[in-house]
């Protein structure tokens, strides 16, 4: 005779594997491609004056950032919120350092020629 308690419910760990078709990923991919090709199009066709062109590219880049964060990097998931913030802060620091360093190098290079 089995003396173990069995109530008919299986206790399993919650799986992070998503079931079904990955619509979020497909939408993110399509949006990313559309934003990238929109930027490429406005640059190659010279559709805008230089000031408007730079503004348009920055706006499209910001949209691209949000698409990446929310659809691919799962920023809105509840697990690991503290680590997400730390990773974001470090990523922003690295991006700022690369951009600022590149601008500084280009400015120094053009003045020394």
N, CA, C and O atoms as a MOPAC input file, in Angstrom:
PM7 MOZYME 1SCF
protein

 N      0.83400 1    -1.16900 1     0.00000 1
 C      0.00000 1     0.00000 1     0.00000 1
 C      0.88100 1     1.23500 1     0.00000 1
 O      1.84600 1     1.32500 1     0.75900 1
 N      0.54200 1     2.17800 1    -0.85300 1
 C      1.32400 1     3.40800 1    -0.99000 1
 C      0.90700 1     4.38900 1     0.09300 1
 O     -0.26200 1     4.76300 1     0.18200 1
 N      1.87200 1     4.80900 1     0.92300 1
 C      1.55400 1     5.74400 1     1.99700 1
 C      1.90100 1     7.18300 1     1.64900 1
 O      1.68300 1     8.07800 1     2.46500 1
 N      2.42800 1     7.42300 1     0.47400 1
 C      2.77800 1     8.80100 1     0.09500 1
 C      1.51900 1     9.57400 1    -0.27300 1
 O      0.54900 1     9.01100 1    -0.78100 1
 N      1.55500 1    10.84700 1    -0.01300 1
 C      0.41100 1    11.72300 1    -0.28300 1
 C      0.45000 1    12.16200 1    -1.74500 1
 O      1.44400 1    12.72200 1    -2.20600 1
 N     -0.62100 1    11.90700 1    -2.45700 1
 C     -0.71600 1    12.31100 1    -3.85700 1
 C     -2.08900 1    12.90500 1    -4.08100 1
 O     -3.10000 1    12.20600 1    -4.01400 1
 N     -2.12000 1    14.22500 1    -4.35200 1
 C     -3.41600 1    14.88700 1    -4.51000 1
 C     -3.80100 1    15.10100 1    -5.97000 1
 O     -4.78500 1    15.78400 1    -6.25300 1
 N     -3.05100 1    14.53600 1    -6.88500 1
 C     -3.40200 1    14.65600 1    -8.29400 1
 C     -2.80400 1    15.87400 1    -8.98800 1
 O     -2.95900 1    16.02700 1   -10.19900 1
 N     -2.12500 1    16.74100 1    -8.24700 1
 C     -1.51700 1    17.93600 1    -8.83600 1
 C     -0.01800 1    17.74100 1    -8.94900 1
 O      0.65400 1    17.36000 1    -7.99000 1
 N      0.48200 1    18.00500 1   -10.11700 1
 C      1.92100 1    17.92300 1   -10.33300 1
 C      2.54100 1    19.27500 1   -10.02700 1
 O      2.07000 1    20.30000 1   -10.52000 1
 N      3.58500 1    19.28900 1    -9.22500 1
 C      4.28000 1    20.52800 1    -8.89100 1
 C      5.55100 1    20.59500 1    -9.72600 1
 O      6.51700 1    19.87400 1    -9.47800 1
 N      5.52700 1    21.46700 1   -10.71000 1
 C      6.68500 1    21.61100 1   -11.57400 1
 C      7.14100 1    23.05500 1   -11.56200 1
 O      6.36900 1    23.96100 1   -11.24700 1
 N      8.38600 1    23.26000 1   -11.90200 1
 C      8.93000 1    24.61400 1   -11.98500 1
 C      8.30500 1    25.34500 1   -13.17100 1
 O      8.00100 1    24.74400 1   -14.20200 1
 N      8.12400 1    26.62300 1   -13.00700 1
 C      7.55900 1    27.43500 1   -14.08100 1
 C      8.58400 1    27.54100 1   -15.19500 1
 O      9.73600 1    27.90700 1   -14.96500 1
 N      8.16100 1    27.22200 1   -16.37600 1
 C      9.05200 1    27.24900 1   -17.52200 1
 C      9.02100 1    28.62500 1   -18.18400 1
 O      7.96100 1    29.24200 1   -18.29300 1
 N     10.18100 1    29.10200 1   -18.62500 1
 C     10.24100 1    30.37800 1   -19.32800 1
 C     10.08700 1    30.18300 1   -20.82000 1
 O     10.12100 1    31.15300 1   -21.57700 1
 N      9.91800 1    28.93800 1   -21.25700 1
 C      9.74300 1    28.65400 1   -22.67300 1
 C      8.35300 1    29.08600 1   -23.09900 1
 O      7.35400 1    28.69700 1   -22.49400 1
 N      8.30100 1    29.90800 1   -24.16700 1
 C      7.01400 1    30.38900 1   -24.65300 1
 C      6.42800 1    29.38100 1   -25.62700 1
 O      7.12400 1    28.81500 1   -26.47000 1
 N      5.14500 1    29.17900 1   -25.48600 1
 C      4.44200 1    28.27300 1   -26.37800 1
 C      3.82000 1    29.06600 1   -27.50500 1
 O      3.49500 1    30.24100 1   -27.33700 1
 N      3.65400 1    28.43600 1   -28.64500 1
 C      2.98800 1    29.08600 1   -29.76600 1
 C      3.96400 1    29.84700 1   -30.64600 1
 O      5.17900 1    29.81900 1   -30.45200 1
 N      3.38200 1    30.52200 1   -31.61200 1
 C      4.16900 1    31.26200 1   -32.58500 1
 C      4.71500 1    32.54600 1   -31.95900 1
 O      3.97900 1    33.23700 1   -31.25400 1
 N      5.97900 1    32.88000 1   -32.19400 1
 C      6.59500 1    34.05000 1   -31.55100 1
 C      6.22300 1    35.37600 1   -32.24600 1
 O      7.06600 1    35.99400 1   -32.89600 1
 N      4.97800 1    35.80000 1   -32.10600 1
 C      4.50500 1    37.00200 1   -32.79200 1
 C      5.28500 1    38.23700 1   -32.39000 1
 O      5.57300 1    39.09200 1   -33.22800 1
 N      5.63100 1    38.33900 1   -31.11800 1
 C      6.36800 1    39.49800 1   -30.63000 1
 C      7.71800 1    39.62700 1   -31.35100 1
 O      8.13300 1    40.72800 1   -31.71000 1
 N      8.37800 1    38.52300 1   -31.55100 1
 C      9.67300 1    38.53100 1   -32.22900 1
 C      9.52600 1    38.88500 1   -33.70500 1
 O     10.34700 1    39.62300 1   -34.25100 1
 N      8.49800 1    38.37200 1   -34.34600 1
 C      8.25700 1    38.67500 1   -35.76100 1
 C      7.93500 1    40.15700 1   -35.94100 1
 O      8.45400 1    40.80300 1   -36.85100 1
 N      7.07800 1    40.69200 1   -35.07100 1
 C      6.74000 1    42.11600 1   -35.14700 1
 C      7.98100 1    42.96200 1   -34.91200 1
 O      8.19300 1    43.95600 1   -35.60700 1
 N      8.79800 1    42.58300 1   -33.94700 1
 C     10.04400 1    43.30600 1   -33.67600 1
 C     10.98600 1    43.28100 1   -34.86000 1
 O     11.59900 1    44.29600 1   -35.19400 1
 N     11.10600 1    42.12800 1   -35.49800 1
 C     11.97500 1    42.01400 1   -36.66900 1
 C     11.48500 1    42.90000 1   -37.80600 1
 O     12.27400 1    43.61400 1   -38.42500 1
 N     10.18100 1    42.85600 1   -38.08400 1
 C      9.61800 1    43.65500 1   -39.17300 1
 C      9.78700 1    45.15300 1   -38.88100 1
 O     10.16400 1    45.92200 1   -39.76500 1
 N      9.50800 1    45.55800 1   -37.64300 1
 C      9.68300 1    46.96900 1   -37.28600 1
 C     11.14300 1    47.40000 1   -37.37500 1
 O     11.43800 1    48.49400 1   -37.85700 1
 N     12.04500 1    46.56100 1   -36.92100 1
 C     13.46900 1    46.88300 1   -37.00100 1
 C     13.92100 1    47.04800 1   -38.44700 1
 O     14.63600 1    47.99300 1   -38.77900 1
 N     13.49900 1    46.12500 1   -39.29900 1
 C     13.86200 1    46.22700 1   -40.71700 1
 C     13.25700 1    47.46900 1   -41.36100 1
 O     13.92400 1    48.15100 1   -42.13900 1
 N     11.99300 1    47.76900 1   -41.04200 1
 C     11.33600 1    48.94500 1   -41.60900 1
 C     12.04400 1    50.22400 1   -41.18200 1
 O     12.25600 1    51.11700 1   -42.00300 1
 N     12.41000 1    50.32100 1   -39.91300 1
 C     13.10600 1    51.51900 1   -39.43300 1
 C     14.49900 1    51.64600 1   -40.05200 1
 O     14.93400 1    52.74900 1   -40.38300 1
 N     15.18800 1    50.53300 1   -40.20600 1
 C     16.51300 1    50.55900 1   -40.82000 1
 C     16.42200 1    50.97200 1   -42.28400 1
 O     17.19500 1    51.81600 1   -42.73600 1
 N     15.48900 1    50.38800 1   -43.02700 1
 C     15.35300 1    50.73800 1   -44.43900 1
 C     14.83000 1    52.15700 1   -44.63200 1
 O     15.16000 1    52.80600 1   -45.62500 1
 N     14.01300 1    52.65100 1   -43.68800 1
 C     13.55900 1    54.04300 1   -43.76400 1
 C     14.74500 1    54.99300 1   -43.61500 1
 O     14.85700 1    55.97200 1   -44.35200 1
 N     15.61300 1    54.70700 1   -42.67600 1
 C     16.82600 1    55.53000 1   -42.49900 1
 C     17.70100 1    55.47800 1   -43.74200 1
 O     18.17200 1    56.51100 1   -44.21800 1
 N     17.91500 1    54.30000 1   -44.26000 1
 C     18.73300 1    54.13700 1   -45.44900 1
 C     18.12900 1    54.88600 1   -46.63900 1
 O     18.84600 1    55.52700 1   -47.40800 1
 N     16.82400 1    54.80000 1   -46.78000 1
 C     16.13800 1    55.46300 1   -47.89000 1
 C     16.28500 1    56.98600 1   -47.83100 1
 O     16.58700 1    57.62000 1   -48.84200 1
 N     16.07500 1    57.56300 1   -46.66900 1
 C     16.16100 1    59.02500 1   -46.60200 1
 C     17.58800 1    59.52200 1   -46.78900 1
 O     17.79500 1    60.65000 1   -47.23600 1
 N     18.56000 1    58.70600 1   -46.45800 1
 C     19.95800 1    59.10500 1   -46.68100 1
 C     20.33300 1    58.96000 1   -48.15600 1
 O     20.92600 1    59.86900 1   -48.73600 1
 N     19.99500 1    57.83700 1   -48.75500 1
 C     20.40100 1    57.58700 1   -50.14000 1
 C     19.66400 1    58.46300 1   -51.15000 1
 O     20.21600 1    58.79000 1   -52.20100 1
 N     18.43200 1    58.84400 1   -50.84500 1
 C     17.66900 1    59.65200 1   -51.80000 1
 C     17.84700 1    61.15300 1   -51.57900 1
 O     17.33000 1    61.95800 1   -52.35400 1
 N     18.56400 1    61.53000 1   -50.54000 1
 C     18.75200 1    62.95400 1   -50.20200 1
 C     17.39900 1    63.65000 1   -50.14200 1
 O     17.24700 1    64.76500 1   -50.63900 1
 N     16.41300 1    62.98800 1   -49.53100 1
 C     15.04100 1    63.47300 1   -49.49800 1
 C     14.86000 1    64.69100 1   -48.59400 1
 O     13.87100 1    65.41300 1   -48.72700 1
 N     15.79400 1    64.92700 1   -47.68400 1
 C     15.65600 1    66.00900 1   -46.71600 1
 C     16.92600 1    66.86000 1   -46.66700 1
 O     18.01100 1    66.37800 1   -46.99200 1
 N     16.79000 1    68.12000 1   -46.26200 1
 C     17.99100 1    68.91600 1   -46.00100 1
 C     18.79000 1    68.30600 1   -44.84500 1
 O     18.24700 1    67.51500 1   -44.07400 1
 N     20.05200 1    68.65900 1   -44.71800 1
 C     20.94900 1    67.99600 1   -43.76600 1
 C     20.44600 1    68.07100 1   -42.32100 1
 O     20.54000 1    67.08300 1   -41.59200 1
 N     19.92100 1    69.20300 1   -41.89800 1
 C     19.41500 1    69.31800 1   -40.52500 1
 C     18.22900 1    68.40600 1   -40.28000 1
 O     18.16100 1    67.72400 1   -39.25800 1
 N     17.29700 1    68.39400 1   -41.21400 1
 C     16.12400 1    67.52600 1   -41.09100 1
 C     16.52200 1    66.05800 1   -41.21600 1
 O     15.92900 1    65.19200 1   -40.57300 1
 N     17.52200 1    65.78300 1   -42.03900 1
 C     18.00900 1    64.41800 1   -42.21900 1
 C     18.56800 1    63.86700 1   -40.91000 1
 O     18.25200 1    62.74500 1   -40.51600 1
 N     19.38900 1    64.65300 1   -40.25000 1
 C     19.97100 1    64.21300 1   -38.97900 1
 C     18.87600 1    64.02200 1   -37.93200 1
 O     18.89400 1    63.05000 1   -37.17600 1
 N     17.93100 1    64.94600 1   -37.89300 1
 C     16.82000 1    64.82800 1   -36.94400 1
 C     16.00700 1    63.56500 1   -37.21500 1
 O     15.65300 1    62.84100 1   -36.28500 1
 N     15.71200 1    63.30200 1   -38.47600 1
 C     14.94300 1    62.10800 1   -38.84000 1
 C     15.68400 1    60.83200 1   -38.45800 1
 O     15.06900 1    59.88600 1   -37.96700 1
 N     16.98200 1    60.79500 1   -38.67500 1
 C     17.76300 1    59.60200 1   -38.33100 1
 C     17.77400 1    59.39000 1   -36.82300 1
 O     17.66000 1    58.25800 1   -36.35100 1
 N     17.91200 1    60.47300 1   -36.06700 1
 C     17.89700 1    60.34100 1   -34.60700 1
 C     16.53300 1    59.85200 1   -34.12600 1
 O     16.46200 1    58.98500 1   -33.25500 1
 N     15.45800 1    60.39100 1   -34.67800 1
 C     14.10700 1    59.95600 1   -34.28800 1
 C     13.91200 1    58.47800 1   -34.62800 1
 O     13.39200 1    57.71900 1   -33.81100 1
 N     14.32000 1    58.07000 1   -35.81500 1
 C     14.19900 1    56.65600 1   -36.19800 1
 C     15.07600 1    55.76800 1   -35.30400 1
 O     14.69600 1    54.64300 1   -34.98200 1
 N     16.22900 1    56.27000 1   -34.91200 1
 C     17.11100 1    55.50100 1   -34.02300 1
 C     16.47900 1    55.31700 1   -32.64400 1
 O     16.59700 1    54.24900 1   -32.04400 1
 N     15.81200 1    56.34900 1   -32.14300 1
 C     15.14600 1    56.23600 1   -30.84300 1
 C     14.01300 1    55.21500 1   -30.92600 1
 O     13.84600 1    54.40500 1   -30.01400 1
 N     13.23400 1    55.24300 1   -32.00500 1
 C     12.19600 1    54.22300 1   -32.18700 1
 C     12.81500 1    52.83100 1   -32.24900 1
 O     12.28200 1    51.88200 1   -31.67400 1
 N     13.92900 1    52.71700 1   -32.94200 1
 C     14.63200 1    51.43400 1   -33.03900 1
 C     15.06500 1    50.96500 1   -31.64900 1
 O     14.97700 1    49.77700 1   -31.33800 1
 N     15.52700 1    51.88200 1   -30.82500 1
 C     15.93000 1    51.55800 1   -29.45800 1
 C     14.76700 1    50.96200 1   -28.67500 1
 O     14.92300 1    49.94000 1   -28.00500 1
 N     13.60500 1    51.59800 1   -28.75900 1
 C     12.44300 1    51.09200 1   -28.02400 1
 C     11.97100 1    49.73900 1   -28.56000 1
 O     11.55500 1    48.87800 1   -27.78500 1
 N     12.03400 1    49.55200 1   -29.86600 1
 C     11.67700 1    48.24600 1   -30.43600 1
 C     12.60600 1    47.17400 1   -29.87800 1
 O     12.15100 1    46.10300 1   -29.47400 1
 N     13.90100 1    47.45800 1   -29.85500 1
 C     14.86700 1    46.48100 1   -29.35100 1
 C     14.64000 1    46.18500 1   -27.86800 1
 O     14.66000 1    45.02700 1   -27.45000 1
 N     14.42500 1    47.23400 1   -27.08200 1
 C     14.27600 1    47.04500 1   -25.63700 1
 C     13.01900 1    46.26700 1   -25.27300 1
 O     13.07000 1    45.36000 1   -24.44200 1
 N     11.90700 1    46.60700 1   -25.88000 1
 C     10.64600 1    46.01600 1   -25.45100 1
 C     10.30300 1    44.72000 1   -26.16400 1
 O      9.65200 1    43.85800 1   -25.57500 1
 N     10.71600 1    44.55600 1   -27.40400 1
 C     10.32900 1    43.34900 1   -28.13000 1
 C     11.40000 1    42.26700 1   -28.13500 1
 O     11.07400 1    41.08200 1   -28.21100 1
 N     12.67200 1    42.65000 1   -28.05400 1
 C     13.73300 1    41.63200 1   -28.08800 1
 C     14.40500 1    41.42100 1   -26.74000 1
 O     14.71900 1    40.28700 1   -26.38100 1
 N     14.63000 1    42.48600 1   -25.99300 1
 C     15.37900 1    42.36100 1   -24.73700 1
 C     14.46600 1    42.14600 1   -23.53300 1
 O     14.95100 1    42.02600 1   -22.40800 1
 N     13.16100 1    42.09500 1   -23.75100 1
 C     12.18300 1    41.75900 1   -22.71300 1
 C     12.31900 1    42.65600 1   -21.48000 1
 O     12.31900 1    42.17500 1   -20.34600 1
 N     12.43300 1    43.95200 1   -21.71700 1
 C     12.61300 1    44.90100 1   -20.62700 1
 C     11.42300 1    44.92300 1   -19.68600 1
 O     11.58600 1    45.22900 1   -18.50500 1
 N     10.23900 1    44.60900 1   -20.17000 1
 C      9.03600 1    44.69900 1   -19.34900 1
 C      8.76500 1    43.45000 1   -18.51800 1
 O      7.80400 1    43.41800 1   -17.75000 1
 N      9.58800 1    42.43100 1   -18.65900 1
 C      9.38100 1    41.24000 1   -17.84400 1
 C      9.70400 1    41.54000 1   -16.39300 1
 O     10.61900 1    42.31100 1   -16.10200 1
 N      8.96600 1    40.94000 1   -15.49400 1
 C      9.09900 1    41.23900 1   -14.06500 1
 C     10.36800 1    40.65300 1   -13.45300 1
 O     10.90600 1    41.22300 1   -12.50300 1
 N     10.85300 1    39.54400 1   -13.96700 1
 C     12.02100 1    38.91300 1   -13.36200 1
 C     13.28200 1    39.66400 1   -13.73900 1
 O     13.47100 1    40.04200 1   -14.89500 1
 N     14.13300 1    39.87500 1   -12.76800 1
 C     15.42600 1    40.49300 1   -13.02500 1
 C     15.36400 1    41.98100 1   -13.30000 1
 O     16.18100 1    42.49300 1   -14.06500 1
 N     14.41700 1    42.69400 1   -12.69900 1
 C     14.27700 1    44.12400 1   -12.95600 1
 C     15.53000 1    44.88100 1   -12.55300 1
 O     15.97600 1    45.76800 1   -13.28100 1
 N     16.10000 1    44.54900 1   -11.41600 1
 C     17.30800 1    45.23100 1   -10.93900 1
 C     18.47400 1    44.98500 1   -11.89600 1
 O     19.22200 1    45.91300 1   -12.20600 1
 N     18.63500 1    43.76600 1   -12.35900 1
 C     19.72500 1    43.47300 1   -13.29200 1
 C     19.47200 1    44.14500 1   -14.64500 1
 O     20.41800 1    44.54700 1   -15.32200 1
 N     18.19200 1    44.26900 1   -15.04300 1
 C     17.88500 1    44.98500 1   -16.28800 1
 C     18.31000 1    46.44500 1   -16.19500 1
 O     18.87200 1    46.98900 1   -17.14600 1
 N     18.04800 1    47.07800 1   -15.06400 1
 C     18.42700 1    48.48400 1   -14.88300 1
 C     19.93800 1    48.62700 1   -14.88100 1
 O     20.47200 1    49.55400 1   -15.48900 1
 N     20.62700 1    47.73300 1   -14.21300 1
 C     22.09400 1    47.76800 1   -14.20200 1
 C     22.67700 1    47.56900 1   -15.58900 1
 O     23.61500 1    48.26200 1   -15.98300 1
 N     22.12000 1    46.62400 1   -16.32400 1
 C     22.59300 1    46.37400 1   -17.69200 1
 C     22.31800 1    47.57200 1   -18.59000 1
 O     23.14400 1    47.92700 1   -19.43100 1
 N     21.15500 1    48.19600 1   -18.41200 1
 C     20.82700 1    49.39400 1   -19.20200 1
 C     21.79500 1    50.53000 1   -18.89200 1
 O     22.27900 1    51.19800 1   -19.80600 1
 N     22.07600 1    50.75200 1   -17.62600 1
 C     22.99500 1    51.82000 1   -17.23300 1
 C     24.38400 1    51.57000 1   -17.81500 1
 O     25.02000 1    52.49000 1   -18.33000 1
 N     24.84800 1    50.34000 1   -17.73300 1
 C     26.16000 1    50.02100 1   -18.28700 1
 C     26.16600 1    50.17900 1   -19.81300 1
 O     27.12600 1    50.70000 1   -20.38100 1
 N     25.10900 1    49.73500 1   -20.46100 1
 C     25.00000 1    49.87900 1   -21.91200 1
 C     24.99100 1    51.33900 1   -22.34300 1
 O     25.63800 1    51.70300 1   -23.32500 1
 N     24.25700 1    52.17900 1   -21.60900 1
 C     24.24800 1    53.61300 1   -21.91600 1
 C     25.62300 1    54.23000 1   -21.70500 1
 O     26.05300 1    55.07700 1   -22.48800 1
 N     26.31500 1    53.81000 1   -20.65000 1
 C     27.67400 1    54.30700 1   -20.40400 1
 C     28.61300 1    53.93300 1   -21.55600 1
 O     29.37400 1    54.77100 1   -22.03900 1
 N     28.55400 1    52.68600 1   -21.98400 1
 C     29.41000 1    52.23300 1   -23.08700 1
 C     29.06500 1    52.97900 1   -24.37900 1
 O     29.96000 1    53.42000 1   -25.09900 1
 N     27.78200 1    53.11900 1   -24.66900 1
 C     27.36400 1    53.82800 1   -25.89000 1
 C     27.81200 1    55.28100 1   -25.84000 1
 O     28.33400 1    55.79600 1   -26.82900 1
 N     27.62000 1    55.94900 1   -24.71300 1
 C     28.04300 1    57.34500 1   -24.56900 1
 C     29.55100 1    57.47100 1   -24.74300 1
 O     30.02800 1    58.38000 1   -25.42100 1
 N     30.29600 1    56.56200 1   -24.13400 1
 C     31.75700 1    56.60000 1   -24.23700 1
 C     32.20800 1    56.42100 1   -25.68100 1
 O     33.10800 1    57.12600 1   -26.13700 1
 N     31.60700 1    55.50500 1   -26.39200 1
 C     31.98700 1    55.26200 1   -27.79100 1
 C     31.63900 1    56.46000 1   -28.66000 1
 O     32.45700 1    56.89600 1   -29.46900 1
 N     30.43100 1    56.99700 1   -28.50200 1
 C     30.01200 1    58.14000 1   -29.32200 1
 C     30.85100 1    59.37300 1   -28.98900 1
 O     31.36100 1    60.03600 1   -29.89200 1
 N     30.99900 1    59.68400 1   -27.69800 1
 C     31.77700 1    60.86500 1   -27.30600 1
 C     33.24000 1    60.71700 1   -27.72500 1
 O     33.85400 1    61.67600 1   -28.19300 1
 N     33.79000 1    59.53500 1   -27.55900 1
 C     35.17500 1    59.30400 1   -27.97300 1
 C     35.34700 1    59.43100 1   -29.47400 1
 O     36.34400 1    59.98100 1   -29.94100 1
 N     34.38800 1    58.92800 1   -30.23200 1
 C     34.45900 1    59.03100 1   -31.68800 1
 C     34.38300 1    60.48700 1   -32.13800 1
 O     35.13100 1    60.91100 1   -33.01900 1
 N     33.47800 1    61.24400 1   -31.53100 1
 C     33.36300 1    62.66200 1   -31.88400 1
 C     34.64300 1    63.40200 1   -31.52000 1
 O     35.12100 1    64.23400 1   -32.29100 1
 N     35.19200 1    63.10800 1   -30.36400 1
 C     36.43200 1    63.75600 1   -29.93500 1
 C     37.58700 1    63.42500 1   -30.88600 1
 O     38.35900 1    64.30900 1   -31.25800 1
 N     37.70100 1    62.16500 1   -31.27400 1
 C     38.77400 1    61.75000 1   -32.18700 1
 C     38.59700 1    62.41200 1   -33.54100 1
 O     39.57000 1    62.89300 1   -34.12200 1
 N     37.36700 1    62.44500 1   -34.06000 1
 C     37.13700 1    63.08000 1   -35.36500 1
 C     37.43400 1    64.57500 1   -35.30700 1
 O     37.98800 1    65.13200 1   -36.25500 1
 N     37.07500 1    65.22500 1   -34.21200 1
 C     37.34400 1    66.66100 1   -34.09000 1
 C     38.84200 1    66.90600 1   -33.98500 1
 O     39.35500 1    67.84800 1   -34.58800 1
 N     39.54600 1    66.07800 1   -33.23500 1
 C     40.99400 1    66.24400 1   -33.09700 1
 C     41.70100 1    65.94000 1   -34.40900 1
 O     42.66200 1    66.62200 1   -34.76400 1
 N     41.24100 1    64.93100 1   -35.13000 1
 C     41.84000 1    64.53200 1   -36.39600 1
 C     41.67400 1    65.63200 1   -37.43900 1
 O     42.59900 1    65.88700 1   -38.21000 1
 N     40.53000 1    66.28000 1   -37.47900 1
 C     40.30900 1    67.31900 1   -38.49400 1
 C     41.09300 1    68.58400 1   -38.17500 1
 O     41.44300 1    69.32700 1   -39.09200 1
 N     41.37900 1    68.85300 1   -36.90900 1
 C     42.13800 1    70.04900 1   -36.57500 1
 C     43.63100 1    69.84400 1   -36.72800 1
 O     44.36900 1    70.82300 1   -36.83800 1
 N     44.11000 1    68.58500 1   -36.73900 1
 C     45.54000 1    68.33500 1   -36.85700 1
 C     45.98300 1    68.14100 1   -38.30500 1
 O     47.18300 1    68.05900 1   -38.56700 1
 N     45.05200 1    68.06700 1   -39.24200 1
 C     45.40100 1    67.85000 1   -40.64400 1
 C     45.83600 1    69.11400 1   -41.31700 1
 O     46.16500 1    69.10100 1   -42.50300 1

